[in-house]
Amino acid sequence: MALNTSAEAPLPVGEVSRLIGGWIDRLGAVWVEGQITQLSRRPGAGVVFMTLRDPSQDISLSVTCYRQVFDAVADVVSEGARVVVRAKPEWYAPRGQLSLRAAEIRPVGIGELLARLELLKKSLAAEGLFSPERKKPLPFLPQLVGLVCGRASAAERDVLENARHRWPAVRFEVRNVAVQGVHAVPQVVQAVKELDALDEVDVIIVARGGGSVEDLLPFSDEQLVRTVSACRTPVVSAIGHEPDNPLLDYVADLRASTPTDAAKKVVPDVGEELERVRVLRDRARRCVRALVEREERGLANALARPSIQDPHRMIEERADQVTALLDRGRRTLGHLLDRAVSELTHTHARVVALSPAATLQRGYAVLQRSDGHVVRDPAEVADGEALRARVAEGEFTVRVDT
């Protein structure tokens, strides 16, 4: 129920603590899953204290239980173990502290862990986090490689030594973190985020040596998987050995079977690259030589053609043809002109023979009236009419006398 309080009528701290305790006492028991991060078993004490933590959200709760409750699972439960606890919330009024009073503790077995991981894997796969289309290609020659690994671990040594043996100039930005236990997930997540935020980092390697399923659990944590999925920098997973498959392998842009394999896949071998350059250079030289030889053969064939060896020969042949055609044209034109002259001469002779002037030359005359009409009949003229007489050498006037 709501409390009526004000600045003038506040409640004492003890009363507020008592009320909170009353509200919490009405809560029933719940089943809680988490990871034991702190465990205190004092000799002779009847109560065991521990801290139960959620690795994915970095939230912890204090848990207490009677010694006989913990002794039932003491052989299989220790710090770092994942457990399921049936507990009832309790409020310690003098300190204002919330805790859980455990009535039963059950360790999470390997089979159950694997089943839960399989369910989480299917859920994340359904979201598309493992899709091949999301994978980013690795750079051919990274200038700066980010490495997340345990401090002074064999994984760190394998990656650094193999990478520098393959390409001595490669540089690393190393983040040493816990790779197992309760602090592994937040530290690995933080390291990946820091390296992803650096623009000069070209690729990130998350490396750890082999271990049991429980040891590799942090690398199947949902928070870490989603962090890697959101990275803009390509991420390489090098967790455990060949048979180990934490969920990080599926979301990473490339999976390496071991840390040594990660170094081989991320950094090219300088000797192999030099050999590849040599092979390509020889191949290019052979291709250029073959091209030059082919062009030389083509040029030699072109030079062997008669038109190239004696280019004036074609002009001379064409000149002879032109001269012959000119002579033929002149002869043809001469024949045509001679024929035309002959025809013109014959035509002129015929015209002269038929011309009235030739008749006049033989002594004939043409009589014309004043209007120019030729007189053909004596009846056409009148007595005393003046006519014009035209002869071969000229004309004169005559008069009709009947």
C-alpha positions in Angstrom: 0.0 0.0 0.0 1.2 3.6 -0.6 2.7 5.5 2.2 1.8 9.0 3.1 5.0 10.9 3.6 6.3 14.4 3.1 9.3 16.5 3.8 7.6 17.5 7.1 6.6 13.9 8.0 9.3 11.6 6.7 9.7 7.9 7.7 12.8 6.8 9.7 15.3 4.6 7.9 14.6 1.7 10.1 10.9 1.9 9.3 11.6 2.0 5.6 14.0 -1.0 5.9 11.3 -2.9 7.9 8.7 -2.2 5.3 10.9 -3.3 2.5 11.6 -6.5 4.4 7.9 -7.1 4.8 7.3 -6.7 1.1 10.2 -9.1 0.3 9.1 -11.7 2.8 5.8 -12.0 0.8 7.8 -13.1 -2.3 7.9 -16.8 -3.0 10.9 -19.0 -3.8 12.4 -18.8 -7.3 14.9 -20.9 -9.3 17.9 -18.9 -10.3 20.8 -19.8 -12.6 24.2 -18.2 -12.4 27.9 -18.6 -11.9 29.6 -18.8 -8.4 32.2 -16.0 -8.2 32.9 -15.9 -4.5 32.6 -18.8 -2.0 33.1 -18.5 1.7 33.1 -21.7 3.9 34.4 -20.8 7.3 35.4 -23.8 9.5 32.7 -24.4 12.1 30.2 -21.9 10.6 26.8 -23.2 9.9 26.2 -20.8 7.0 27.9 -20.7 3.6 28.2 -17.4 1.8 28.6 -17.0 -1.9 28.0 -14.6 -4.8 25.9 -15.7 -7.8 26.7 -13.8 -11.0 25.1 -13.4 -14.4 28.1 -13.3 -16.8 26.1 -11.9 -19.7 24.9 -8.9 -17.8 27.5 -8.5 -15.1 24.9 -8.6 -12.3 25.6 -10.3 -9.0 23.5 -11.3 -6.0 24.6 -12.5 -2.5 23.4 -16.0 -1.6 23.5 -17.7 1.7 22.6 -21.3 2.6 22.9 -23.7 5.5 26.0 -25.8 5.5 24.2 -29.0 5.0 22.6 -27.6 1.8 26.0 -26.8 0.3 27.7 -30.0 1.6 25.3 -32.0 -0.6 27.0 -30.6 -3.7 30.4 -29.6 -2.3 32.3 -32.3 -4.3 31.1 -31.0 -7.7 30.6 -27.2 -7.0 33.4 -24.6 -6.6 34.1 -21.1 -7.7 33.4 -20.6 -11.4 30.8 -23.4 -11.5 27.4 -22.7 -13.1 24.6 -23.7 -10.8 20.8 -23.6 -10.5 19.6 -22.5 -7.1 16.1 -22.6 -5.5 16.1 -19.7 -3.1 13.9 -17.2 -1.4 14.7 -13.5 -1.3 15.6 -12.1 2.1 16.1 -8.6 3.4 18.7 -8.0 6.1 17.1 -4.9 7.7 20.1 -3.7 9.9 22.3 -3.3 6.8 19.6 -2.8 4.2 21.0 -5.7 2.1 19.1 -8.0 -0.2 20.2 -11.6 -0.5 18.9 -15.0 -1.5 18.5 -17.9 1.0 19.2 -21.1 -0.9 17.3 -24.2 -0.1 18.7 -26.4 -2.9 21.7 -26.2 -5.2 22.0 -28.1 -8.4 25.2 -28.0 -10.6 24.6 -27.5 -14.3 25.9 -30.6 -16.0 27.9 -30.8 -19.3 24.9 -32.3 -21.2 22.6 -29.6 -20.0 25.2 -26.9 -20.9 25.6 -28.3 -24.4 21.8 -28.4 -24.8 21.5 -24.8 -23.8 24.4 -23.8 -26.0 22.7 -25.6 -28.9 19.4 -23.7 -28.3 21.4 -20.4 -28.1 23.2 -21.3 -31.3 19.9 -21.9 -33.1 18.4 -18.7 -31.8 21.4 -16.6 -32.9 21.5 -18.4 -36.3 17.8 -17.6 -36.8 18.7 -13.9 -36.3 21.3 -14.2 -39.1 24.4 -13.6 -37.0 26.1 -16.6 -38.5 25.2 -15.8 -42.1 28.1 -16.1 -44.6 26.9 -12.8 -46.1 27.9 -11.0 -42.9 31.5 -12.2 -43.1 34.0 -9.5 -43.8 37.1 -10.3 -45.9 40.5 -10.2 -44.1 43.1 -7.7 -45.4 45.9 -9.2 -47.5 48.7 -7.5 -45.4 47.5 -6.1 -42.1 49.6 -3.2 -40.8 48.4 -3.6 -37.2 46.8 -6.8 -35.7 44.7 -6.7 -32.6 45.2 -9.7 -30.3 43.0 -10.6 -27.3 44.5 -13.4 -25.3 45.6 -14.5 -21.8 48.6 -12.9 -20.2 51.9 -14.7 -21.0 49.8 -17.5 -22.4 50.9 -20.1 -25.0 48.3 -18.7 -27.4 49.9 -15.3 -27.2 53.3 -16.7 -27.8 52.2 -18.9 -30.7 50.4 -16.0 -32.5 53.3 -13.5 -32.0 56.1 -15.8 -32.9 54.5 -17.4 -35.9 53.3 -14.1 -37.3 56.6 -12.4 -36.9 58.4 -15.4 -38.4 56.2 -15.1 -41.5 56.2 -11.3 -41.8 58.8 -9.6 -39.5 57.3 -6.1 -40.0 53.9 -7.0 -38.7 52.8 -5.0 -35.6 50.5 -6.1 -32.8 48.2 -4.3 -30.3 47.8 -6.9 -27.5 45.1 -6.9 -24.9 45.7 -9.4 -22.1 42.5 -10.6 -20.4 41.1 -13.4 -18.4 40.2 -16.3 -20.8 38.3 -18.4 -18.3 36.3 -17.8 -15.1 33.8 -15.2 -14.0 35.8 -12.2 -15.4 36.5 -13.6 -18.8 33.4 -12.4 -20.6 33.4 -8.7 -19.6 37.2 -8.4 -20.1 37.1 -10.0 -23.6 34.1 -7.9 -24.6 35.8 -4.7 -23.4 39.1 -5.7 -25.2 37.3 -6.4 -28.5 35.4 -3.1 -28.3 38.7 -1.2 -27.6 40.5 -2.7 -30.6 37.5 -2.3 -32.9 37.5 1.5 -32.0 41.1 1.9 -33.2 41.1 2.9 -36.8 44.7 1.6 -37.4 43.7 -2.0 -36.3 43.1 -4.0 -39.5 42.1 -7.3 -38.0 41.4 -8.7 -34.5 42.4 -12.2 -33.3 40.7 -13.7 -30.2 43.0 -16.5 -29.1 43.0 -19.1 -26.3 44.5 -22.6 -25.9 42.6 -25.7 -25.5 40.5 -26.6 -22.5 37.4 -28.3 -21.2 33.9 -27.3 -22.2 33.5 -25.4 -19.0 36.8 -23.5 -19.6 35.6 -22.4 -23.1 32.1 -21.4 -22.0 33.0 -17.6 -21.9 33.5 -17.8 -25.7 30.0 -19.0 -26.2 28.5 -16.2 -24.2 25.7 -14.3 -26.0 27.1 -10.9 -25.1 30.4 -11.7 -26.6 28.8 -13.2 -29.7 26.7 -10.0 -30.3 29.8 -7.8 -29.7 31.8 -9.6 -32.3 28.8 -9.5 -34.7 28.7 -5.7 -34.3 32.4 -5.2 -35.0 33.4 -3.2 -38.1 36.9 -4.8 -38.0 37.2 -8.4 -39.2 37.5 -10.8 -36.3 39.4 -14.2 -36.3 38.4 -16.8 -33.7 41.3 -19.0 -32.6 39.8 -20.8 -29.5 41.0 -24.2 -28.3 41.9 -26.9 -30.8 40.4 -28.5 -33.9 37.4 -30.3 -32.2 36.5 -27.2 -30.0 33.6 -25.1 -31.5 32.5 -22.3 -29.2 29.8 -20.0 -30.6 32.5 -17.4 -31.3 33.7 -19.6 -34.2 30.4 -19.2 -36.0 30.0 -15.4 -35.7 33.7 -14.6 -36.4 34.6 -13.6 -39.9 37.2 -16.5 -40.0 37.7 -19.5 -37.8 41.2 -20.8 -37.1 41.7 -24.2 -35.7 44.5 -23.1 -33.4 46.3 -19.8 -32.4 49.2 -20.9 -34.7 46.7 -21.4 -37.6 45.3 -17.9 -36.9 48.8 -16.4 -37.4 49.2 -18.3 -40.7 45.8 -17.1 -42.0 46.1 -13.5 -40.9 49.7 -12.8 -41.9 51.2 -13.8 -45.2 54.5 -15.6 -45.4 57.2 -13.3 -46.8 59.1 -16.2 -48.3 56.0 -17.5 -50.0 55.0 -14.1 -51.3 58.5 -13.5 -52.7 58.4 -16.8 -54.4 54.9 -16.0 -55.8 56.3 -12.6 -57.0 59.2 -14.4 -58.7 56.8 -16.9 -60.4 54.5 -14.1 -61.6 57.5 -12.1 -62.8 58.8 -15.1 -64.8 55.4 -15.7 -66.2 55.0 -12.0 -67.2 58.5 -12.1 -68.8 57.5 -15.2 -70.8 54.2 -13.6 -71.9 56.0 -10.4 -73.0 58.7 -12.4 -74.8 56.1 -14.5 -76.6 54.2 -11.4 -77.5 57.3 -9.7 -78.9 58.3 -12.8 -80.9 54.8 -13.1 -82.3 54.8 -9.4 -83.4 58.3 -9.9 -84.9 57.1 -12.8 -87.0 54.1 -10.8 -88.1 56.4 -7.9 -89.0 58.8 -10.2 -90.9 55.8 -11.7 -92.9 54.6 -8.2 -93.7 58.1 -7.1 -94.9 58.3 -10.2 -97.1 55.3 -9.1 -99.2 56.3 -7.8 -102.7 54.4 -4.5 -102.1 56.6 -3.8 -99.1 59.9 -5.0 -100.6 59.4 -3.0 -103.9 56.7 -0.4 -103.3 57.4 1.4 -106.7 56.6 -1.7 -108.6 52.9 -1.3 -108.1 53.1 2.3 -109.2 55.0 1.4 -112.3 52.5 -1.3 -113.1 49.7 1.1 -112.7 51.6 3.7 -114.8 51.9 1.3 -117.7 48.2 0.5 -117.4 47.4 4.2 -117.4 49.6 4.8 -120.5 47.9 2.0 -122.3 44.5 3.3 -121.4 45.5 6.8 -122.6 46.7 5.5 -125.9 43.6 3.4 -126.4 41.5 6.4 -125.5 43.4 8.6 -128.1 43.0 5.9 -130.8 39.3 5.5 -130.0 38.7 9.3 -130.0 40.7 9.6 -133.3 38.6 6.9 -135.0 35.4 8.6 -133.7 36.6 12.0 -135.0 37.6 10.6 -138.4 34.2 8.9 -138.8 32.4 12.1 -137.8 34.4 14.1 -140.3 33.6 11.6 -143.1 29.9 11.7 -142.2 30.0 15.5 -142.0 31.6 15.7 -145.5 29.1 13.4 -147.0 26.2 15.3 -145.4 27.7 18.6 -146.6 27.9 17.3 -150.1 24.3 16.2 -150.0 23.2 19.6 -148.6 25.1 21.4 -151.3 23.6 19.2 -154.0 20.1 19.9 -152.8 20.7 23.6 -152.0 18.7 26.2 -154.1 22.0 28.1 -154.5 23.4 25.3 -156.6 20.4 25.5 -158.9 20.9 29.3 -159.2 24.5 28.6 -160.1 23.3 26.7 -163.1 21.5 29.9 -164.4 18.2 29.6 -162.8 16.4 32.6 -161.1 13.8 32.8 -158.3 10.9 35.4 -158.7 9.4 36.8 -155.6 6.5 39.1 -155.1 6.8 42.2 -152.9 5.4 40.2 -150.0 8.1 37.6 -150.4 6.0 34.7 -151.8 7.7 32.8 -154.6 6.0 32.9 -158.0 5.1 29.4 -159.2 2.3 30.1 -161.6 2.0 33.0 -164.2 -1.6 33.5 -163.1 -0.4 34.6 -159.7 1.0 37.9 -161.1 -0.6 40.9 -162.8 0.5 42.9 -165.8 3.0 45.6 -164.9 3.6 44.2 -161.3 7.1 44.6 -160.1 8.8 41.4 -159.1 12.2 40.7 -157.4 14.4 38.3 -159.4 17.1 36.4 -157.4 20.1 34.9 -159.2 23.3 33.2 -158.2 25.3 36.5 -157.9 22.5 38.8 -156.5 19.1 40.1 -157.3 17.3 42.7 -159.4 13.7 44.0 -160.1 11.6 43.1 -163.2 8.1 44.0 -164.4 5.5 41.7 -165.8 4.5 42.4 -169.4 1.7 40.2 -170.7 
